[in-house]
Amino acid sequence: MNLENRQSKSKAGAIARQFALASELPFIVVAGVVGGGGIGWMFDRWLHTKPWLMLVLGAVGFFAAVRDMLRRLDKHDRDAASKP
């Protein structure tokens, strides 16, 4: 009975971790685009190069966010594979 209870708690914990990761990932992408675009917008205003730096740094922020998202997913997969 105790073993079944532990397995059910372990499964519930794994589902909660997956849900937390899935709800976190969209915010990472949005933050990357908004952060990069915002910095680019400030540089555009300072250097009078509208809208080029905003577009370039927004794209850099997007690719950095996707890279971070893939890194987190890979880490999550490795952690899940190491647990029995």
Buried (B, 14 or more C-beta within 10 A) or exposed (E): EEEEEEEEEEEEEEEEEEEEBEEEBEEBBEEBBEBBBBBBBEBBEEEEEEEEBBBBBBBBBBEBBBEBBEEBEEEEEEEEEEEE
